[in-house]
Amino acid sequence: MKRVAVIMGGYSSEYDISLKSGQTVMTHLPKDKYDVYAVHIRKEKWVAVIDDKEYPIDKNDFSFNKNNQKITFDVVFNAIHGHPGEDGAILAYFEILGIPHTSASFDKMALTFNKKNTLAVVRSYGIPTAKSVFLHQQDTINLDEIIAQIGFPCFVKPNRAGSSYGISKVYDKDELQPAINKAFKEDREIIIEAFLQGREVSVGVIKYQGQTMVLPITEIISENDFFDYEAKYLGKSQEITPADISNELAARTRKTAARVYDVLDLNGVSRAEYILVDGIPHFLEINMVPGLTAASIFPQQAVAAGLSLSELFENAIEMAR
């Protein structure tokens, strides 16, 4: 029986959301096939949590001791949103140790966590995106130059963050600098992106039994001005799966989503966001550790595809490398 560590928590603003995702995985992984342990990753310590008791992880080999017995792991299920799970940092450690994990390789995770770098790759393959400007915290910022390039409305977002933390939709010059300051609180690099007028959809893509599989498309209709934290996690959005779009547009979107997954050379689960503009999917960003809670889009898509969460998570373990 494979011994599985479900890593959750992490060092970012998404710590609590990650714990919920990790618990969902713990609940649904088949216990008759896997010996499953929760491992909480915190800045101050890493611990295995069993019946509310904590056992320190030995970082030399990612093991712990319980009742004088050394427990090691055959595979790691990555449920950490943000740093160090979604950006690949902790995955490089597992790859050095030779422990398979459920995500893409650490370098691909680092690439996809960086919005600027991901956009550069997908654009090079001819996949449409919004116009954008990249800024580093040490840059001299000329608001008029940014406005001339991007226009209004626009989005200001951290380059490396998830769950819509630090994102603002900006309508005029007076709002731009405060939005930049807000984004810089989450990351020292930010992106300012032109607004695309169209329908927003989210597309899950996984490696299923060795093949790239596109899940049913979800249309997102936010009650707020955009798909922000409240819309994602506090129910202030409609998430329609499958999306009510034409068969032709759905096929075009699925083809684009599969191509993005393949040109980025990914493995594991993913969920990417697109804006449909005049029948053309425009890529926004990709999330390589999508939310797995009951309120999350990705599990809804899996169920719509006829996959139970148990089947989904078991496949992730079997595809681990």
C-alpha positions as CSV (number, residue, x, y, z in Angstrom):
1,M,0.0,0.0,0.0
2,K,1.5,3.4,-1.0
3,R,2.1,5.8,1.8
4,V,0.9,9.3,0.7
5,A,1.8,12.6,2.2
6,V,-0.8,15.3,1.4
7,I,1.1,18.5,1.9
8,M,-1.0,21.6,2.7
9,G,-0.6,25.0,4.2
10,G,2.4,26.8,2.9
11,Y,3.9,30.3,3.4
12,S,1.5,32.5,1.5
13,S,-1.8,34.3,2.1
14,E,-3.5,31.2,0.8
15,Y,-2.6,29.1,3.9
16,D,-6.1,28.5,5.2
17,I,-7.5,27.8,1.7
18,S,-4.8,25.2,1.2
19,L,-5.7,23.5,4.4
20,K,-9.3,23.1,3.2
21,S,-8.1,21.8,-0.2
22,G,-5.7,19.3,1.6
23,Q,-8.5,18.1,3.8
24,T,-10.7,17.4,0.8
25,V,-7.9,15.3,-0.7
26,M,-7.6,13.5,2.7
27,T,-11.3,12.8,2.8
28,H,-11.6,11.4,-0.8
29,L,-8.4,9.4,-1.4
30,P,-9.3,5.7,-1.2
31,K,-8.2,4.5,2.2
32,D,-8.2,0.8,1.0
33,K,-5.5,1.7,-1.5
34,Y,-3.4,4.3,0.2
35,D,-2.0,5.0,3.7
36,V,-2.7,8.8,3.8
37,Y,-1.1,11.4,6.1
38,A,-1.7,15.1,6.4
39,V,1.6,17.1,6.4
40,H,1.3,20.8,7.3
41,I,4.0,23.0,5.8
42,R,4.6,26.1,7.9
43,K,7.4,28.6,7.9
44,E,8.4,27.7,11.4
45,K,8.1,23.9,11.1
46,W,6.8,21.0,9.0
47,V,4.6,18.5,10.8
48,A,2.6,15.4,10.2
49,V,-0.7,15.8,11.9
50,I,-2.4,12.6,13.2
51,D,-5.5,12.9,15.4
52,D,-4.6,16.6,16.2
53,K,-1.1,15.5,17.4
54,E,1.9,16.9,15.6
55,Y,5.0,15.0,14.6
56,P,8.0,17.0,13.3
57,I,9.2,16.2,9.8
58,D,12.9,15.4,9.4
59,K,13.8,17.5,6.4
60,N,16.9,15.3,5.7
61,D,14.6,12.7,4.1
62,F,11.0,13.9,4.6
63,S,10.2,11.4,7.3
64,F,8.9,11.5,10.9
65,N,8.9,9.2,13.9
66,K,5.8,7.9,15.6
67,N,6.1,5.5,18.5
68,N,9.8,4.9,17.7
69,Q,8.8,3.9,14.1
70,K,10.2,5.9,11.2
71,I,7.6,6.8,8.7
72,T,8.7,7.6,5.1
73,F,6.5,8.4,2.0
74,D,6.2,6.8,-1.4
75,V,4.5,9.8,-3.0
76,V,3.5,13.4,-2.2
77,F,0.1,15.0,-3.1
78,N,0.7,18.7,-3.5
79,A,-2.2,20.8,-2.2
80,I,-0.3,23.9,-1.4
81,H,-1.5,27.1,-3.1
82,G,1.2,29.7,-3.5
83,H,4.7,29.4,-2.1
84,P,6.4,26.9,-1.7
85,G,4.0,24.4,-3.4
86,E,2.6,26.1,-6.4
87,D,5.8,27.8,-7.4
88,G,7.8,24.6,-7.4
89,A,10.2,25.4,-4.5
90,I,9.3,22.4,-2.3
91,L,8.9,20.2,-5.4
92,A,12.6,20.7,-6.2
93,Y,13.3,19.3,-2.7
94,F,11.2,16.2,-3.4
95,E,12.8,15.7,-6.8
96,I,16.3,15.8,-5.1
97,L,15.1,13.2,-2.6
98,G,13.6,11.1,-5.4
99,I,10.0,11.2,-4.0
100,P,7.3,11.4,-6.8
101,H,4.7,14.2,-6.5
102,T,1.4,14.9,-8.2
103,S,2.3,18.3,-9.8
104,A,4.3,19.2,-12.9
105,S,8.1,19.3,-12.5
106,F,9.5,22.1,-10.2
107,D,10.7,24.2,-13.2
108,K,7.4,24.1,-14.9
109,M,5.6,25.0,-11.7
110,A,8.0,28.0,-11.3
111,L,7.2,29.0,-14.8
112,T,3.4,28.8,-14.5
113,F,3.4,30.6,-11.2
114,N,5.1,33.6,-12.8
115,K,2.4,35.2,-14.9
116,K,4.8,37.3,-17.0
117,N,6.9,34.3,-18.0
118,T,3.8,32.1,-18.7
119,L,2.4,34.8,-21.0
120,A,5.7,35.1,-22.8
121,V,5.7,31.4,-23.6
122,V,2.0,31.1,-24.7
123,R,2.3,34.2,-26.9
124,S,5.3,32.7,-28.6
125,Y,3.0,29.9,-29.7
126,G,0.5,32.3,-31.1
127,I,-2.1,32.0,-28.4
128,P,-4.0,35.3,-27.9
129,T,-3.6,37.2,-24.6
130,A,-4.3,40.7,-23.3
131,K,-1.8,43.5,-23.7
132,S,0.2,43.9,-20.5
133,V,3.0,45.8,-18.8
134,F,5.4,44.3,-16.2
135,L,6.8,46.3,-13.3
136,H,9.4,45.5,-10.6
137,Q,9.2,47.3,-7.3
138,Q,12.4,49.1,-7.9
139,D,11.3,50.5,-11.3
140,T,10.6,54.1,-11.9
141,I,6.9,54.2,-12.6
142,N,5.5,56.5,-15.2
143,L,1.7,56.3,-15.0
144,D,1.1,58.2,-18.2
145,E,3.2,55.8,-20.2
146,I,1.3,52.8,-18.7
147,I,-2.0,54.4,-19.5
148,A,-0.9,55.1,-23.1
149,Q,0.0,51.4,-23.5
150,I,-2.8,49.7,-21.6
151,G,-5.8,52.2,-21.3
152,F,-8.8,51.8,-19.0
153,P,-10.2,49.9,-17.5
154,C,-7.3,47.6,-16.6
155,F,-6.3,45.1,-14.1
156,V,-3.3,45.4,-11.7
157,K,-2.2,42.1,-10.2
158,P,0.8,40.6,-8.4
159,N,2.9,38.6,-10.8
160,R,3.2,35.7,-8.4
161,A,0.1,35.2,-6.2
162,G,-3.2,33.4,-6.3
163,S,-6.8,33.5,-5.1
164,S,-7.1,37.1,-6.5
165,Y,-5.1,38.5,-3.6
166,G,-3.8,42.0,-4.4
167,I,-5.8,42.4,-7.6
168,S,-7.6,45.6,-8.5
169,K,-9.7,46.7,-11.5
170,V,-8.8,50.3,-12.3
171,Y,-10.9,52.8,-14.2
172,D,-8.9,56.0,-14.0
173,K,-5.5,57.5,-13.3
174,D,-6.4,58.4,-9.7
175,E,-7.0,54.7,-8.9
176,L,-3.9,53.4,-10.6
177,Q,-1.1,54.2,-8.1
178,P,-3.1,52.9,-5.1
179,A,-3.8,49.7,-7.0
180,I,-0.1,49.4,-7.8
181,N,0.8,49.8,-4.1
182,K,-1.7,47.2,-3.2
183,A,-0.3,44.6,-5.6
184,F,3.2,45.3,-4.4
185,K,2.2,44.3,-0.9
186,E,1.7,40.7,-2.3
187,D,4.7,40.6,-4.6
188,R,7.7,42.7,-5.7
189,E,6.7,42.1,-9.3
190,I,3.3,43.1,-10.8
191,I,1.5,43.0,-14.1
192,I,-0.9,45.7,-15.4
193,E,-3.2,44.1,-18.0
194,A,-5.6,45.6,-20.5
195,F,-9.3,44.7,-19.9
196,L,-10.8,42.3,-22.3
197,Q,-14.5,42.7,-23.0
198,G,-16.0,39.2,-23.2
199,R,-17.2,36.2,-21.3
200,E,-14.9,34.6,-18.8
201,V,-14.4,30.9,-18.7
202,S,-12.3,28.5,-16.6
203,V,-11.0,25.3,-18.1
204,G,-9.6,22.4,-16.1
205,V,-7.0,20.2,-17.8
206,I,-5.4,17.1,-16.3
207,K,-3.1,14.2,-17.2
208,Y,-5.5,11.3,-17.0
209,Q,-4.2,7.8,-17.5
210,G,-1.3,9.3,-19.4
211,Q,-3.3,11.5,-21.8
212,T,-4.1,15.2,-21.7
213,M,-7.8,15.5,-20.8
214,V,-9.8,18.7,-20.9
215,L,-12.6,18.9,-18.4
216,P,-16.0,20.6,-19.0
217,I,-15.8,24.4,-19.4
218,T,-17.1,26.6,-16.6
219,E,-18.5,30.1,-17.3
220,I,-17.9,32.6,-14.5
221,I,-20.4,35.4,-13.9
222,S,-19.2,37.4,-10.9
223,E,-21.6,39.5,-8.8
224,N,-18.7,41.7,-8.1
225,D,-16.8,43.8,-10.7
226,F,-14.5,40.9,-11.5
227,F,-13.8,37.3,-10.2
228,D,-12.2,38.4,-7.0
229,Y,-11.7,36.7,-3.6
230,E,-15.3,37.1,-2.5
231,A,-16.6,35.8,-5.9
232,K,-14.2,32.8,-5.7
233,Y,-14.7,31.8,-2.1
234,L,-17.7,33.6,-0.6
235,G,-20.3,32.6,-3.2
236,K,-20.6,35.9,-5.0
237,S,-20.5,34.4,-8.4
238,Q,-22.4,32.1,-10.7
239,E,-20.3,29.2,-12.0
240,I,-22.1,27.5,-14.8
241,T,-20.7,24.0,-15.8
242,P,-20.8,23.2,-18.6
243,A,-20.7,26.7,-20.0
244,D,-23.7,27.7,-22.1
245,I,-21.7,28.4,-25.3
246,S,-21.9,27.1,-28.8
247,N,-20.4,23.7,-29.6
248,E,-18.0,25.4,-32.0
249,L,-16.7,27.9,-29.4
250,A,-16.5,25.1,-26.8
251,A,-14.4,23.0,-29.1
252,R,-12.1,25.9,-30.0
253,T,-11.7,26.7,-26.2
254,R,-10.9,23.1,-25.4
255,K,-8.4,22.9,-28.2
256,T,-6.6,26.1,-26.9
257,A,-6.7,24.8,-23.3
258,A,-5.1,21.5,-24.3
259,R,-2.5,23.3,-26.4
260,V,-1.5,25.6,-23.5
261,Y,-1.1,22.6,-21.2
262,D,1.0,20.7,-23.7
263,V,3.2,23.6,-24.9
264,L,4.0,24.4,-21.2
265,D,4.9,20.7,-20.8
266,L,2.7,20.2,-17.8
267,N,1.7,17.2,-15.6
268,G,-1.0,16.9,-12.9
269,V,-4.1,19.1,-12.5
270,S,-4.5,22.6,-13.8
271,R,-7.2,25.2,-14.2
272,A,-6.7,28.1,-16.7
273,E,-8.8,31.2,-17.2
274,Y,-9.8,32.6,-20.6
275,I,-11.8,35.6,-21.9
276,L,-13.8,34.8,-25.0
277,V,-13.6,37.8,-27.3
278,D,-15.4,37.7,-30.6
279,G,-15.3,33.9,-30.5
280,I,-11.6,33.7,-29.8
281,P,-10.3,32.4,-26.4
282,H,-7.7,34.8,-24.9
283,F,-5.5,33.2,-22.2
284,L,-5.2,35.0,-18.9
285,E,-3.4,32.7,-16.5
286,I,-3.0,29.2,-15.3
287,N,-3.3,27.7,-11.8
288,M,-1.4,24.5,-11.2
289,V,-2.8,23.9,-7.7
290,P,-6.4,24.8,-8.2
291,G,-8.8,25.0,-5.2
292,L,-10.2,21.6,-4.2
293,T,-12.8,22.6,-1.7
294,A,-16.5,22.1,-2.2
295,A,-16.8,25.7,-3.3
296,S,-14.0,25.4,-5.9
297,I,-14.5,25.2,-9.7
298,F,-12.1,22.4,-10.5
299,P,-14.0,19.7,-8.5
300,Q,-17.3,20.8,-10.1
301,Q,-15.7,20.3,-13.5
302,A,-14.4,16.8,-12.6
303,V,-17.8,15.7,-11.4
304,A,-19.4,17.1,-14.7
305,A,-16.8,15.0,-16.6
306,G,-18.1,11.9,-14.8
307,L,-15.1,11.6,-12.4
308,S,-15.6,11.3,-8.7
309,L,-13.1,13.1,-6.5
310,S,-11.8,9.8,-5.4
311,E,-11.1,8.8,-9.0
312,L,-9.6,12.3,-9.7
313,F,-7.2,12.1,-6.7
314,E,-6.3,8.5,-7.2
315,N,-5.4,9.3,-10.9
316,A,-3.2,12.1,-9.6
317,I,-1.3,9.7,-7.4
318,E,-0.9,7.1,-10.1
319,M,0.3,9.8,-12.6
320,A,2.8,11.2,-10.0
321,R,6.4,11.4,-11.1
